[in-house]
């Protein structure tokens, strides 16, 4: 069997395995209709440091024309993986928490807007970025006009060279801590007290 045949079999095996887990091939120019606020989005990479490869995911709002609704950029630099929040930050920054050192990585992008606009990034299940967008965290003017739009889809731009596969990843809801006990309904005998918790940690 030739080298090219072995390589083709390898690609077929990777594609089949990826499909079984819900993974689909990513690539520059690919657009995916997806409500990011309802369901996180995952991207699989196997880029190495110093490769200068990038994830370049543009969020858009649909209508008569597509409008920018945010985005996320990631670059495999010389010593650290760095990121930018599109239409918010203007420089490449290292993650506050270092991603795992393994080459194979799964990046999960989660966006919430209640009450604040919050972008969370996980790498192989580890939270590496949790940023609330505001005038103090965004140094680009007009960020709120962009990020306040609803996200209806994600596009891998022509500058994307690291994204190999993508999939949608619903999140199971989790219970919050119980709140304080209510006042007793009676001053003497037979009264009841209640306390509540909500399914928002995280919300499903």
N, C-alpha and C positions, 0 to 999 in steps of 0.2 A: 504494500500500500504506500502510495506516495505521500510526501509531506503535506502537499496541498489537500489531499483527501483526508488526512488525519485532522488537519485544521478545520475543514468543513464539518466533519463529524463533531468536533469539539464545539463549534458554534451552534450546531443543531441541538446538542445536548444542553448547552447553556440556555438557549432560547426556550426549549421545552421545559426545563426546570423553572425558569423565570415565569413562564405562563402559568404553571401550576400554582404559584404563589400570588397570582394576580399581577405580576410584573409585565409591563409592556415596554417595547423599545422606545427610547427617547432619542432626540437628535435636534440639531439646529433647524429652526423654522417650524418645528412642530407646535401646533396649538391644540389645547385640550379644554373643552368646556367643562368647568368645574366650579362649584360654590365652595371656596376655601373656608368660609366662615362656618359652614356646616360640617365639613369633613377635612381633616388634615391630609396633606399631600406628601408622599415620600419619593425620594430620588436616590438611586443606587449609583455609587461611583467606585472605581478602583484606581484612582489617580494617586501618584506618589508625590511627596514633597519635592520641590524644585522643578516640577513638570510645568508650572505656570498655567496648568489647565484650570478652567473656570466652570462653575455653575452660573448660568445667567438666566434666571427665571423672571419673566415680566408678567405682572398681574394686570388683567384688563377688565373693564366694565363694558358690557355689551349695550347696544342701543342702535340708533341709526348708523353710528360709527363707533368703533372701539376707542375707549379712552383709557389712559394710564390710570391704574388703581393701586400702584405700588410695585414692589418687586424685591428680589433677594439675589445678591451676588456673592459668590464664594470663590476664592483663588488659593491654589496649592502653591504657596510661596516657598522661598528657600528654607526657612527654619520653622515656620508656623503656617497653619491654615488661617487665612484672614477673610473677612467678610465686609460687605457694604449693605446697607438698607437703602434700596433705590428711592429716589426723591426725598430722602431724609438725611443720610450722612454722605459726606463727600470724600472720605478717605478710607483706605483699607485698614481695618483694625483686627488684632488678634481676638479670638473668642475669650470672654471672661473666664470660662472654664475650658480647659484644653480638651479637644476631641480625643477619642481613643487612638492609639498609635497604629492600629491595624490598617492595612491598605484598603481592604474592602470595607466600605462604609455605607450606611443607610441614613440619609438625612430626612428628618420629618419636619415639615413646615406647618405650624399651627397659627391661625390668625383669629383673634377674638376682638370684639368691639363693644363690650358691655361691662363696665361703663367706659373704659378706656380702650384705645387702640393698642393692642398688645401683640407682639410677634414673638413666638417661641420657636426655638430650633433645638431639636434633639439629634444626637449622632449615636447610632447603635444603642438607642434607648437611654442615653445619658443627656440630660439637659445642659446645653453649652451656651445658650443665649436666651434671655428672658428680658425683653426691652419694651417699655411703655413709650410709645411715640408722643413727644411733646415738644414745646419750644426749647426745652433745655436739653433734650437728647437729639433733636434734629437741627442741623446747622444749615439746611437748605430751605429757603423761603418758599412758602406755598405748599409745604408738605401736607398740611391738613386738607387742602382742597383735593389732593390726589388720593390720600389714604382714606378719606371719608366716603369715597365711592364704594359701592358693593363690588366684590370680586366675582366675576362670572366665568373667568377662565384664566389659564396660565399658558404662556408661550415660552418655549426655549428659543432665545434669540440666536442670531448668527454667531454671536461671540461665545456661545456655549460649547465647550469642548470636553467637559468632564462627565456630563449626565449620560449614563448608560441605559438605565431603565427607570420607569416611574410607576406608581400605583396610588390609589386612594386608600386611606387607612382610617376607617371609622374608629372612634374612641368610645370605649365602654364608660358609662357614667360612674362616678364614685360619690360616696356619701361625705358630706361635710361633718364637722364636729357638731355635737348637740349644743343648742343654745342654752341660755339660762332657764331655770324653772320659772314658771309663771307664779303669780300670787295665788294663794289658796282660795278656793271659791267659797269657803265657809270659815268663820272665825272659830267654831268649835264643833268638831265631830262631823264626819261624812263629807268633808271637802275633797276636792281634787286639785292636782297640779299637773301641768303639762310642760313639755319642752319639745322642740322640733329640730329636725335637721333636713337639709335639702340635697338633692342629687346634682351638685355643681362642682365637684372636686375630683375630676373635671366634669363639666356638663357633657352629656352624651351628644 
